[in-house]
Amino acid sequence: MTGQGRDPAFLAVRDLTKRFGGLTAVSEATFDVREGSITGLIGPNGAGKTTLFAMIAGFEQPSAGLVLLDGEEITGRKPHDLAKLGLARTFQIVQPFAGLSVRENIAVGAFLRLPKRRDALALAEQVGQRLGLGPQLDKPAAALTVAGRKRLEVARALATRPRILLLDEVLAGLNPSELRDFLPVLQDIRAGGVTILMIEHVMQAVMSLCEHVHVLAGGRIIASGEAAEVVRNPAVIEAYLGPGAAQRLAAHA
């Protein structure tokens, strides 16, 4: 925090709140993301997860609260300024530049740090290969399958050379085979030094990838901890399955 010493968390969210008129979409959300981790943000539909992401990444201005990256307050900064600081995000609805090739789409992200076209395209080649898009690099982005578009969305963000990557349901819509093939890609990104915070509904992926999980329900963080611990939390079970669900499940255990 500016002038008050460094917060030990790599990404620190403190009492982050977003109001739309009389509706409070996110209320006093507080959580940490450890550097070098893959951290999950889960919760039922309508919980406020994407709104929370949008505030962290500068696409929505918070009504209250703070966001700190590596000890520096970044609350309310514009997305392009945050990208320069090393924070990148993907979007739940994938919209590539359909008139460009896969390589050129990835280069759009690379131009953030590499102003020369030749250098940006070279980085796009490297990132595309890393994301398993090598055979598609010169094809129109519009020709990609859903799985290919998901990989392209991550590649475009990764080409900005982020320190932290916010992934918004990048595994949604994938079949079991595509999901299995994508998990090592995300692990490789983390191994390359990029911290990941991911919104995800595919619990198989959350359990496989995430060391730590935060649960948002009704706009509030209701649980945090290791993935296996969190999914057994009665408050989390009831947030997903309704009041009394935890007790009913325990009775049938």
C-alpha positions as CSV (number, residue, x, y, z in Angstrom):
1,M,0.0,0.0,0.0
2,T,1.4,3.4,-1.0
3,G,3.4,4.9,1.8
4,Q,2.4,2.2,4.3
5,G,4.8,-0.7,3.6
6,R,4.4,-3.7,1.3
7,D,1.6,-6.2,1.6
8,P,3.1,-9.7,1.7
9,A,0.7,-11.2,-0.8
10,F,1.6,-10.9,-4.5
11,L,-2.0,-10.0,-5.4
12,A,-4.0,-8.7,-2.4
13,V,-7.7,-7.8,-2.6
14,R,-9.0,-5.9,0.4
15,D,-12.7,-5.2,1.0
16,L,-13.4,-4.8,-2.7
17,T,-17.0,-3.7,-3.3
18,K,-19.0,-3.0,-6.4
19,R,-22.5,-1.4,-6.4
20,F,-24.7,-0.9,-9.4
21,G,-27.4,1.5,-8.1
22,G,-29.1,-0.4,-5.3
23,L,-27.5,-3.7,-6.1
24,T,-24.3,-4.8,-4.5
25,A,-22.7,-7.2,-6.9
26,V,-19.5,-7.7,-4.8
27,S,-19.3,-6.9,-1.1
28,E,-16.1,-6.5,0.9
29,A,-14.2,-9.3,-0.9
30,T,-10.8,-9.9,0.7
31,F,-8.4,-12.6,-0.4
32,D,-4.7,-13.2,-1.3
33,V,-3.0,-14.8,-4.2
34,R,0.5,-16.2,-3.5
35,E,3.2,-15.6,-6.1
36,G,3.9,-18.6,-8.3
37,S,0.6,-20.3,-7.4
38,I,-2.5,-21.4,-9.4
39,T,-5.3,-20.1,-7.3
40,G,-9.0,-20.8,-7.9
41,L,-12.0,-18.5,-7.6
42,I,-15.2,-20.6,-7.6
43,G,-18.8,-20.0,-6.8
44,P,-22.3,-20.5,-8.2
45,N,-23.6,-18.6,-11.3
46,G,-24.3,-15.0,-10.5
47,A,-22.0,-14.9,-7.5
48,G,-20.1,-11.9,-8.8
49,K,-16.9,-13.6,-9.9
50,T,-16.5,-11.9,-13.3
51,T,-17.4,-8.5,-11.8
52,L,-14.6,-9.1,-9.2
53,F,-12.2,-10.0,-12.0
54,A,-13.2,-6.9,-13.9
55,M,-12.4,-4.7,-10.9
56,I,-9.0,-6.3,-10.4
57,A,-8.2,-5.9,-14.1
58,G,-9.4,-2.3,-14.4
59,F,-12.5,-2.8,-16.5
60,E,-14.8,-1.8,-13.7
61,Q,-14.1,0.9,-11.1
62,P,-14.7,-0.4,-7.5
63,S,-17.1,1.4,-5.2
64,A,-14.8,0.7,-2.3
65,G,-11.7,-1.3,-1.4
66,L,-8.2,-1.8,-2.6
67,V,-6.2,-4.0,-5.0
68,L,-2.5,-4.4,-4.6
69,L,0.0,-6.1,-6.9
70,D,3.4,-7.0,-5.4
71,G,2.8,-4.4,-2.7
72,E,1.8,-1.6,-5.0
73,E,-1.7,-0.2,-5.0
74,I,-3.3,-0.6,-8.4
75,T,-7.0,0.1,-7.5
76,G,-8.9,1.6,-10.4
77,R,-6.0,1.8,-12.9
78,K,-6.8,1.4,-16.6
79,P,-6.4,-2.0,-18.2
80,H,-3.6,-0.9,-20.4
81,D,-1.6,0.5,-17.5
82,L,-2.1,-2.8,-15.6
83,A,-1.0,-4.8,-18.6
84,K,2.2,-2.8,-18.6
85,L,2.6,-3.7,-14.9
86,G,2.2,-7.4,-15.8
87,L,-1.4,-8.1,-15.1
88,A,-3.4,-9.7,-18.0
89,R,-6.8,-11.3,-18.2
90,T,-8.8,-13.5,-20.5
91,F,-12.6,-13.2,-21.1
92,Q,-15.4,-15.7,-20.6
93,I,-16.7,-15.0,-24.1
94,V,-13.8,-15.5,-26.5
95,Q,-13.8,-13.0,-29.4
96,P,-10.6,-13.3,-31.6
97,F,-10.0,-10.9,-34.4
98,A,-11.7,-13.0,-37.0
99,G,-10.0,-11.3,-40.0
100,L,-6.5,-12.0,-38.7
101,S,-4.5,-15.2,-38.6
102,V,-3.9,-17.0,-35.3
103,R,-0.3,-15.7,-35.4
104,E,-1.4,-12.1,-35.9
105,N,-4.0,-12.4,-33.1
106,I,-1.3,-13.5,-30.7
107,A,1.0,-10.7,-32.0
108,V,-1.6,-8.2,-30.9
109,G,-0.7,-9.0,-27.3
110,A,3.0,-9.0,-28.1
111,F,2.9,-5.5,-29.4
112,L,2.5,-4.3,-25.8
113,R,6.2,-4.8,-25.2
114,L,7.6,-5.3,-28.7
115,P,6.8,-2.4,-31.0
116,K,8.5,-3.9,-34.1
117,R,6.3,-6.2,-36.1
118,R,9.0,-8.7,-36.8
119,D,9.7,-9.1,-33.0
120,A,6.0,-9.3,-32.2
121,L,5.4,-12.0,-34.8
122,A,8.5,-14.0,-33.5
123,L,7.1,-13.9,-30.0
124,A,3.7,-14.9,-31.3
125,E,5.3,-17.9,-32.9
126,Q,6.9,-19.0,-29.6
127,V,3.8,-18.5,-27.6
128,G,1.6,-20.2,-30.2
129,Q,3.8,-23.3,-30.2
130,R,3.8,-23.3,-26.4
131,L,0.0,-23.3,-26.4
132,G,-0.3,-26.1,-28.9
133,L,-1.4,-23.8,-31.8
134,G,1.6,-24.4,-34.0
135,P,-0.2,-26.1,-36.9
136,Q,-2.9,-23.3,-36.9
137,L,-0.7,-20.3,-36.7
138,D,-1.3,-19.2,-40.3
139,K,-4.9,-20.1,-40.4
140,P,-7.7,-17.6,-39.9
141,A,-8.7,-17.3,-36.2
142,A,-12.3,-17.7,-37.3
143,A,-11.5,-21.3,-38.4
144,L,-10.5,-22.4,-34.9
145,T,-12.6,-24.9,-32.8
146,V,-13.9,-23.8,-29.4
147,A,-10.9,-25.5,-27.8
148,G,-8.6,-23.7,-30.2
149,R,-10.2,-20.3,-29.5
150,K,-9.7,-20.9,-25.8
151,R,-6.0,-21.6,-26.3
152,L,-5.7,-18.5,-28.5
153,E,-7.3,-16.3,-25.8
154,V,-4.7,-17.5,-23.3
155,A,-1.9,-17.1,-25.9
156,R,-2.9,-13.5,-26.6
157,A,-2.8,-12.7,-22.9
158,L,0.5,-14.6,-22.4
159,A,2.1,-12.7,-25.3
160,T,1.9,-9.5,-23.1
161,R,4.5,-11.2,-20.8
162,P,2.4,-11.0,-17.7
163,R,3.5,-11.7,-14.1
164,I,-0.1,-12.6,-13.2
165,L,-2.8,-14.0,-15.5
166,L,-6.5,-13.9,-14.7
167,L,-8.3,-16.7,-16.5
168,D,-12.1,-16.4,-16.8
169,E,-13.5,-19.9,-17.4
170,V,-10.9,-20.9,-20.0
171,L,-11.9,-24.6,-19.6
172,A,-15.7,-24.1,-20.1
173,G,-17.1,-25.9,-23.1
174,L,-14.2,-28.3,-23.5
175,N,-14.9,-32.1,-23.8
176,P,-13.0,-34.4,-21.4
177,S,-10.2,-35.1,-23.9
178,E,-9.7,-31.3,-24.6
179,L,-9.8,-30.6,-20.9
180,R,-7.1,-33.3,-20.2
181,D,-4.8,-31.9,-22.8
182,F,-5.2,-28.3,-21.6
183,L,-4.3,-28.8,-17.9
184,P,-0.6,-29.4,-18.6
185,V,-0.5,-26.2,-20.7
186,L,-1.7,-24.2,-17.6
187,Q,0.8,-26.0,-15.4
188,D,3.6,-25.1,-17.8
189,I,2.6,-21.4,-17.8
190,R,2.8,-21.4,-14.0
191,A,6.2,-23.3,-14.2
192,G,7.4,-20.5,-16.4
193,G,7.0,-18.0,-13.6
194,V,3.4,-16.7,-14.2
195,T,1.0,-16.6,-11.3
196,I,-2.5,-17.7,-12.2
197,L,-5.9,-16.7,-10.7
198,M,-8.7,-18.6,-12.4
199,I,-12.4,-18.5,-12.3
200,E,-13.6,-22.1,-13.0
201,H,-16.7,-24.3,-12.8
202,V,-15.0,-27.5,-13.9
203,M,-14.2,-28.9,-10.4
204,Q,-12.0,-31.7,-11.8
205,A,-9.7,-28.9,-13.1
206,V,-9.9,-27.0,-9.8
207,M,-8.9,-30.0,-7.8
208,S,-6.1,-30.9,-10.2
209,L,-4.6,-27.4,-10.6
210,C,-5.3,-25.2,-7.7
211,E,-3.4,-25.3,-4.4
212,H,-5.7,-22.7,-2.9
213,V,-9.3,-21.8,-3.6
214,H,-11.5,-18.9,-2.7
215,V,-15.3,-19.2,-2.9
216,L,-17.6,-16.3,-3.8
217,A,-21.3,-16.5,-3.2
218,G,-23.8,-13.7,-3.1
219,G,-21.0,-11.3,-3.8
220,R,-19.1,-12.3,-0.6
221,I,-16.1,-14.6,0.0
222,I,-17.6,-17.4,2.1
223,A,-14.6,-19.8,2.3
224,S,-10.9,-20.0,1.5
225,G,-8.5,-22.9,1.8
226,E,-7.0,-25.9,0.1
227,A,-9.3,-27.2,-2.7
228,A,-10.1,-30.5,-1.0
229,E,-10.9,-28.8,2.2
230,V,-13.1,-26.1,0.6
231,V,-15.3,-28.5,-1.4
232,R,-16.3,-30.2,1.9
233,N,-17.2,-26.9,3.6
234,P,-20.9,-26.9,4.5
235,A,-21.3,-23.3,3.6
236,V,-19.9,-24.0,0.1
237,I,-22.1,-27.1,-0.4
238,E,-25.2,-25.0,0.5
239,A,-24.1,-22.1,-1.8
240,Y,-24.1,-24.5,-4.7
241,L,-26.9,-26.9,-3.8
242,G,-29.2,-24.8,-1.6
243,P,-30.1,-24.5,2.1
244,G,-30.0,-27.8,4.0
245,A,-28.0,-29.6,1.4
246,A,-25.0,-30.1,3.6
247,Q,-27.1,-31.7,6.3
248,R,-28.9,-34.0,3.8
249,L,-25.6,-35.1,2.3
250,A,-24.2,-35.8,5.7
251,A,-27.2,-37.9,6.6
252,H,-26.7,-40.1,3.5
253,A,-22.9,-40.4,4.0
